[in-house]
Amino acid sequence: MGQVLVRNLDERVIESLKTKAELKGCSLEQVLRDVLTNAAPLTPEEKIALFQKLRAMSPPLGDVDTRAAIRRGRDDEFDE
């Protein structure tokens, strides 16, 4: 598993998280793990932004007939 070091956290944030850990009966480390795990999945907006970024990196298709390319790909599967 990976590790992350976070510097320059406000003391009030740390104290608040310690209090949450104490109330839950677990460690500060576990509370932090839970917070980061819950924050990690991409939102639908972030997924769209990622798709748009990747799409911008790809060359334009131009005059490619995508339906014909798909058909050729399917036909090639049956030739094997």
C-alpha positions as CSV (number, residue, x, y, z in Angstrom):
1,M,0.0,0.0,0.0
2,G,1.1,3.6,-0.6
3,Q,1.8,6.3,1.8
4,V,1.1,10.0,1.7
5,L,2.6,12.7,3.9
6,V,0.5,15.9,4.2
7,R,2.3,19.0,5.6
8,N,1.0,22.3,6.9
9,L,-2.4,21.2,8.1
10,D,-4.2,23.7,10.4
11,E,-4.1,22.5,14.0
12,R,-7.9,22.9,14.2
13,V,-8.3,20.4,11.4
14,I,-6.1,17.9,13.1
15,E,-7.9,18.4,16.4
16,S,-11.3,18.0,14.8
17,L,-10.2,14.8,13.1
18,K,-8.7,13.5,16.4
19,T,-12.1,14.2,18.0
20,K,-13.9,12.3,15.3
21,A,-11.6,9.4,15.8
22,E,-12.1,9.4,19.5
23,L,-15.9,9.5,19.1
24,K,-15.8,6.6,16.6
25,G,-13.4,4.6,18.8
26,C,-10.8,4.3,16.2
27,S,-7.4,5.8,15.3
28,L,-6.8,9.1,13.6
29,E,-5.1,7.2,10.9
30,Q,-8.3,5.2,10.3
31,V,-10.4,8.4,10.2
32,L,-8.0,9.8,7.6
33,R,-8.0,6.6,5.6
34,D,-11.8,6.8,5.5
35,V,-11.9,10.4,4.5
36,L,-9.4,9.9,1.7
37,T,-11.2,6.7,0.5
38,N,-14.5,8.5,0.3
39,A,-13.0,11.5,-1.5
40,A,-11.1,9.4,-4.0
41,P,-13.7,8.3,-6.6
42,L,-14.1,10.7,-9.6
43,T,-17.3,12.6,-9.8
44,P,-19.3,12.4,-13.1
45,E,-18.0,15.9,-13.9
46,E,-14.4,14.8,-13.3
47,K,-14.9,11.7,-15.5
48,I,-16.2,14.0,-18.3
49,A,-13.3,16.3,-17.9
50,L,-10.9,13.4,-18.0
51,F,-12.6,12.0,-21.2
52,Q,-12.4,15.4,-22.8
53,K,-8.7,15.7,-21.9
54,L,-7.9,12.3,-23.4
55,R,-10.0,13.0,-26.5
56,A,-8.1,16.3,-27.0
57,M,-4.8,14.3,-27.0
58,S,-6.1,11.9,-29.8
59,P,-5.8,12.9,-33.4
60,P,-9.0,13.6,-35.2
61,L,-10.6,10.7,-37.1
62,G,-11.1,12.7,-40.2
63,D,-13.1,10.8,-42.9
64,V,-12.9,7.4,-41.2
65,D,-16.1,5.4,-41.5
66,T,-16.4,4.2,-37.9
67,R,-19.3,1.8,-38.7
68,A,-17.3,0.1,-41.5
69,A,-14.3,-0.2,-39.1
70,I,-16.5,-1.8,-36.5
71,R,-17.9,-4.2,-39.0
72,R,-14.4,-5.1,-40.2
73,G,-13.4,-5.7,-36.6
74,R,-16.4,-8.0,-36.0
75,D,-15.8,-9.9,-39.2
76,D,-12.1,-10.4,-38.3
77,E,-13.2,-12.1,-35.0
78,F,-15.1,-14.7,-37.0
79,D,-12.2,-15.4,-39.4
80,E,-10.0,-16.7,-36.5
